[in-house]
Amino acid sequence: MTADEALALLDPLLQRQSLRDIQEQVFRHSWEGCTYPDMAERIGYDTGYIRDVGYELWRQLTQVLGEPVTKNNLQAVLRRQRELTPKLAVPEVTPALPPDRDCYWGEQIDVSSFSGREHELQQLERWLDGNSENSALQSRCRLISIVGMGGMGKTSLAAKLTQKLASVTQNFVGEASPFENRIIWQSLRNAPPLDKILFQLIAILSRQQQTEPADTVDAQISQLMAYLRTARCLIVFDNFESLLVHGGYREGYAGYSELLRRIGTEHHDSCLLLTSREKPKTLIPLEGESAAVCTLDLAGLSDIEVKLIGTANGCHTDDPSDWQHLQQSYSGNPLAIKIAATTIRDLFDGSVSGFLEQGVILCDGIDALLAQQFDRLSPIEQQVLYWLAIGREAISISQLLADFIPSGWQSQLLAALQSLDRQSLIEKSAGCFTLQPVVMEYVTAVFIDRVCEEIITLNIAIFHSHALLQAQAKDYICESQVRMILTPLVEQLLGKLRSKPEIKHQLDQLLVKLQTEFVGTSSYAGGNLINLFRHLQIDLSGYDFS
């Protein structure tokens, strides 16, 4: 018996408890004898998460089959079930697709404890219903994007919305239901090819009647559009940023742009809702005055909502302003707040005041969240973030252009700022740009780490293109740069090179390298060396920095 045959055997037994995508993948790999670490590597998830999915899967199958099911006895149990229940003879196996159902949830997360975001939920419902405060909105939205930085709660908000709509659908009496019992959740976390997604969507919407894919992707999109016109449905694409790189689509994924364009511009009553850390460029020209394409830029939680999360996680304070300070430190990012709350509970006995007194922002887990987003950026986008971290306060475009070496980066800089804005990594105010506090601290830490590594290896790049201190900056900014950049860098060098003489020796070697390999080039490296020597209180008489 193959894995497909086993799944077909289970299908009538599972009924309304049909397996989610991730459960089916774990089932298939278990059937093949894979270990959990192997599965995690193949599927692209953490081993612990895959093991948890497996545990829940075996529990579910144990309830359905009436005998204990484990990863090791899976094949034996199902073979015995087939022999003991002749009527469950294995049907002819077709490509693995979800069975006929009202809603297909895929890998949708559990939001049973979801709270807040009432305003955002109401806005999304207005867009779906065609009712809006915007008088230009004459019809329902056909394409909605929820955009925000990692951890802001995009997936949770979309899941809460779809579950609310599904509940309305199931209880609808007397009229056509809002989405005619068709809500489809599709995770794009592992960047599935477009033709695979189209094949699955068409099969679901046709109730398994259309199982032969068209010859081309364009033809498949046309097939899907026909079904979107026939019956109103809601499709969710979660983690759309997995298809994007450096502001554009990954190689081989440009077809998704055409899908979005057609859904956003052609007439139908269905809707595609996508969540993403970055707004796809495809949507920018479609929004404008069009009522059919809308974007919800998901902002942080209020201090009241932060307090609800904190108290639910065992945090407390006698000073109401502490919740506001906590909200400001993490810009209301729900995941960051939850991670911080865990740290407060475990290390500070739940005292928010005690936590804030330590000035702790980058708790364990928050830096990993930001690293995931930072590593996706292009080199120039990372350079912009470095300069914003160095500047310590809002910087104008003209200031950024003046800082860049070499000059002449105006068009690239503008594109980078637009991309960073789409990814919610920068804040704008009166034509100037800065970073949220938690992003500022993370980028500063990365900047220091990389400069330290360049000094030790004598392989300079950032040390050459970025200043540690800006001599022309306001006094309080210079003091902040010394405190937040120069001093931690020297401390990190001391930790790696063990002594002040060793640091001096390394800087001397770096000076020789600059004088021999970087003659006649514009660079911040000379000024950076002088500032490091001065901070270390090294006598500079006899040095030649020309």
N, C-alpha and C positions, 0 to 999 in steps of 0.2 A: 504494500500500500504506500503510495506517495504522499507527500505533504498536502498536495492539492486534493487528493482523494480523502485524506483525513479531515481536512477542513470542510469538504462537501458533506462528509458524514456528520460532522458536528452541527452544521448549519440548521437543520430542522430541530435539533435539540436545544440549541442556544436561543432560538426565537428572538425575543426583544433584547437579549443580552449579547448581541453580536459583537465580535471582537473589534477593538480599535486597531488602527493601522499598526501601531507600535507593538500591540499584543500579537497580531498576526505575524509580524516579522520575528518576534521572539519565538513563537510557535514553530515557524519554519526552520529557523536556525537550530532550535532544540531538537527537532525531528532529524536534522542532519548530524546531530551529535556535537554541536559547537559548545564551547565553554562560554560563560558570561563575559569574560574579558574579550574573547574573540568576537562575540556579538557586538559588544560596545564599540570595538574598533571598526567593524563593518558598517554598523548603523550610524555611528557618529554621536553616541551619547556616553555619559559617564557610566562606569561599570556598576556603581551602586544603584543608579537609577534603573538600569537594565535588570539588575537582580530584583529590585522592588517590583518592576513590571511583571517579571516571571513569577514572583511570589503571589501577586494578585491574580495572575492568570491561572496558576495551579489551584488556587482557592476557588475560583469561579468554576473551573472544570470539575473539581471535586463535588461541588454542589449539584452541578448539572448531571454528572454521570453516576452519582451515588456511591462512589468508591474513591479512595485516596489517589490523587494524581500528582506526580512529581516530574521533574525534568527527566529523571532517569527511567521511569516506568511508563512514559507517555505512549510509546508505540505499543507496548504490551497491553495496556488498558484499552486502547482504541481497537486493537485487533480483537480483543475479547468482547468488547461491546458489539462489534459487527457480527460476531459469531452468535452471541446471545440474543440479538435482535435482528432476525432476518429481514424484517420489513424495512430496516434502515440500510438496505443494500446501497452500495455506493452509486450515485447517479453519474451520468456522463459529465466529466469535468470540463468546464469552460474557464477562460481566464479569470483569475481571482478578482472578483468585484463584490461590492457590498450588496446584500440581498435587498429585495423590495422593502422599503420602509418609509415612514413619514420624514424622518430627518437622518442625515448621515453625518455623524459627529467627528469622524476621523480621530485626530489626536487632541481634541478639545480638552482644556484643563478643567479641573473642578473649581467652581467659584461659589460654592455653598456658603463660604464665610465672607463673601464680597460685601463691602459696604462703601458708601459715599458715591461720588461721581454722578449724582442725580442730575445735575445740570447737563453734563455731557451725554448722559443717556437720553434725556429729553430732546436734546439737539439732534442726535442721531435718529430718533424716532420721527421727529418732524421732517427730516430730510427724506426718510423712507416713505412717509405718508404724503409728502408734497405740501406740507403746511410749514411755513416759515415766516419769521418776522421780516425776512427779505422779500419785498414786494415783487422783485424781479423773478422770484422762483414760482414758475407756473405749473410745474409738474414734478413728479417724484425724481429723486436722484437715481441715476443709473450706475454711478461709480462713486464710491466714498473711500477715502483713505484716512486712516488714523495714524498720525505720525508723531513720534517722540523718541527721546533717547532711551537707551536700554534701561529696563527696570521701572519705566514710568507707568506701566499697567495697561499697555495697548491691548495685549492678548486677553487680559482679564476683562477689560471693558467690552471687547467684541464678544467674548464668551457670555458675559452677563446679558448683553443685548439679545443674542440669538436664543438663549434659553428663555428669556422673557417672551420673545416672539413665539417660540415653540409652545410655551404654556398658553398663550393667547390662542394659537392655532388649534390646540387640542381641545380648548373649551369653547371654541367659536360656535355659535348657534344662529341659524337663520339667514346668514349671508355667506358670500364667498369669503373664505379665510384669507388673511393678509398675504400669505405666500403659498397658498394652495398646498399646504403640507410639505413643502419642499424647501428645506434649509440644508445646505451642504457646507461642511467645514473641511478645509484642505490645508494642511501644514506644508509650507515650502521650505522648512528648515534644512532639509537635505538636498535642496535645489533639484527637484525632479525635472526631467526634460518636459517641454511643453506638450509634445505629442502624447506622452503617457498621461498627463493630467487631462488633456482634452478627451482622450479615449475613455477615461474613468468618468468624467463629468457627463459625457454623452450617454454612456451606459446607464448611469443612475437616472438621468432625466428621462430616458426612453423606457425606464423600468425594464432594463435588460433586453429590450427588443432590438436595439442598435448595437451590435457587438462586432461589426466589421468596420474597422477604421477606414476613412477616406484615404486617397492616395497621397495627398499633400497636407501640410499643416494648414495652409490657407483654406483648403476645402473642409478640414475638420473644424476650423473656426466658424465657417459658414454653417456647418451642421449644428454647432452649439448655438449660434445666434438664432437659428430657426426654432430650437427648443425654448430659448429664452423668450421668444415672442409668443409661443404657444401657451405656456403656463408660467405664471409669475413665480419666481423663485429667488432665494437669496443665497449667493455663493460667497464664502469667506476664504480669502487667501491670507493665511497667517505667516509672519516672518518673510515678507516679500524682499527684505534687504538681502536675503541669501542669494538672490539672483543678480545683485548689483555689485559693482566694483568701481571705485574712484569716480562716482557720479554717473556712470553708464552701466550698461548690461554686461554681464560676464560673457565670454566667448561662447557662442552656441545658444544664448538665451534671448537674442534680440526679438524672437517671435512673440515673447510676452508683451513687448511694446505694441505690436500690431493688435494683439488680443485686447489690451486696455483701450487702444484707440477706437476699435470697433464697438466695444461695449459702451464706451463713453459717448460716441457720436451717432450710432444707429438707433432707430426707434424700437423700443421694447419696454415692458413694464417690470422687468426683473432688475436685480441690483447685484453688483460685485462690490464687496467690502474688503479692503485689504489693510493689513497692519504692517508698518515698516519703520525702521529707525531713520530711514531716509526717504524723502518724497521722490518717486520715480520722475525723471525729466519728462516722460510722456505726458504727465498730468498737467504740467505747467501751461502749455498752450490751450489745453482743453478747458481749464477753469475759467479765467477771464470773467465774462458776463454770462457764461453758460450756467444754467440752473441744474444741469444734469450731472456735473462733476463737482464734488465738494471735498474739502480737506479739513479735518479736525486736528489742529496742532495741540497735542495733549500736554497741558501745563502741569506743574506740580500740585500736590495737595495743599489745602489750607492748614493753618496751625490747629484748627479744631479737628480736622481729619487726622492730622499727625498725632494729636492727643489720643484719639480713639485707638489708633494702632499701638501707641506706646502703652496705654493702660491695659489693652488686651494682651500685651506681652509682658505684663508684670512690672512696668515702669511707673514711677511716681515722682512728684515734686510738689513742694509747697509754694513755689514761685510760678505763677501762670505764664510769665514771660519766657520761661525755659522752653516751653513748647514752641513758641515763636522762634527762639534761637535755634532750636533743633530743626525746625522747618527751613529756616534760612540757610543753615549749614549744608543741607542736602537738597536745597531747591525743591523741597516737597516730593522728592523721588520716592515712591512707595517702597520699592525693593530696598533702597539704601536705608530708609527709615526702619524697615523690619530688621535688616542686618544690624544696624546700630542698636536697636532695641534689645536684640539678643545679647550684644556685648554689654549693654548697660545692666541688663538683668543678671548676667553671669559674673561680671567682673566688678560691678559697682553696686551690687545688692539692689538693683532697680532704681538707684538714685540718678535722675537726669542731671541734677545740679552737680553731683560728683563727677559725672562723665564730662560735662561741659567745662568744668574747672580744669580738666587735664588737656583741653584743646584737641581732643581726639576726633579726627574726621574720617580718615581712611581706615575703617575697621576691616578685619579679615573678611574678604568676600566682595567688598565694594570695589577694591582695586582690581580684582579679577573681572568684575562687571565692566569697568571702564577700559581695562586692557583689551577686552574683546572688541570694543568699539574703536579704540585708538589704533589697533593693529590693522584695521580695515582701511585706514586713511592713506591717501597718496603722500609722497614725500613733501610736496609743497603745502598740503593741508596740515601735516605735522609741524612744518616750520612755522606756519601761521600761529598754531597753538603755542609753540615755544615762545614766540615773540609776545603773545598776549599774556603768557605766564611771567615773562621777564618784566613787562610793562606794569603789572600789578594793578592797573586800573584801566578804564575804558580808553581805547586808542582809536584815532581816526584812520581812514584809509591812507591819507597822505603821510601820516606818521609811519604806518606799516611799510609803505613804498620806500620811504627814506631809510628804513632799517635794513631792507633786503640787500644782500650782496649775492650776485651782481645786480645792477639796476636793470630796468627795462622789463619788469615782471608784471606790469599793470594788468594786462588781460588775464594772465594766469592767477594773479592774486584775487581779482574780482570773482573769477570762477571758483576759486578755493573758498572764498567767503560765502558764496551762494551755496556751495555744497555743504559746508559746515553748518550753515543756518538750516538747511533742509534736514540735517541730522540732529538738530537741536543741541549742538555742542557749544554754541556761542550765544551771547545775549547782545541785543542791539538797543542803543539808546541815543537819540539825537545824532545819528550818523556816526556813532562810535561803537566799538566792539570790545567785549570783555568775556570772561569765563565765569561760570557758576562756581561758588566756593569749592565744592568737592572736586570739580573738574580742574580748577586752578591748582589745588594741592596735588592731585594726581599727575598732571602734566609737569609741574615743577619737579616732582620726585623723579619722573622719567628723564627729564632734562639733566638733572644732577647725576643720575646713574650713568647716562650715556657719555657725558662730558668726562666723568671720572674714568670710565673705561678707555676713552680716547687718550687721556693723559698717560695712563699706564701702558697702553699698547703703542703710543706715539703714532697712531693712525687717526689723524684728526679730520673731522668734517664739520660737526656742529660747533666745535671749539673755534673753527675757522670762520663760520658763517653767522654766529650769534654772540652777542655780548653778555658777559656775566654781570656787568654793571654799566649803566648808561650815565656817563658823566654830565650830560646836559639835562638830565631829568631833575625834577623838583627834589628838594632835600629829603622830604619824607619818603619819596619813592626810592631814592638811593639808599636810605637807611633800611628800608624794607628789603631791597635787593641784597644788601649785605647780610641781613638777618636770615632771609628765607632761601638764598641761593649760595652766596659765597661761603658763609660759615658752615652750612651743612656739607658743601663740596669738600672743604678742607678737612672736616671731621671724617668724611668717608675716605679721603685719601690717606689720612692717618691710620684708619682701620685696615687699609690694604697694604700700605707701604711701611707701617709700623713706627716711623720716626720722622721728625721734621727734616733731618739731613737727607733722608732717603727721598722725601718729596722734593727738596731742593735739587738733588741730583737728577731726578726725573724731569723737572722743569728746565734745568740746564740743557739736558739732551734735546728737549722739545725746542728750545731756543735755537740750538745749532741746526736742527732740522728746518726750522722756519727760514733761517738765514741762507740755507743752501738750496732748498727746494721751492720756496714761495717768494723768491725775489721778484719785486715789481708787481705783486698781486694785491688787490684790496682785501683786507682781512681784519677781523676783530681779534685775531690770535695774539698779536703783540700787546694790545691793551689788556687782554685777559691775563697774559703772563705777568704784566706789571702789577695788576690788582692782586693776583695770587701771591706774588713775592711780598707786596706791602702788607697783605693780611697776615702773612707768616712772619712779619717783622724781620725780613732778610735785608741786609745791607746791600743796596744796589750800586754802590760806588764801584767803578771798574767794569760794569755791565754796558754793553752796547746793544741798544734795541733798534738801531736804524735798519 
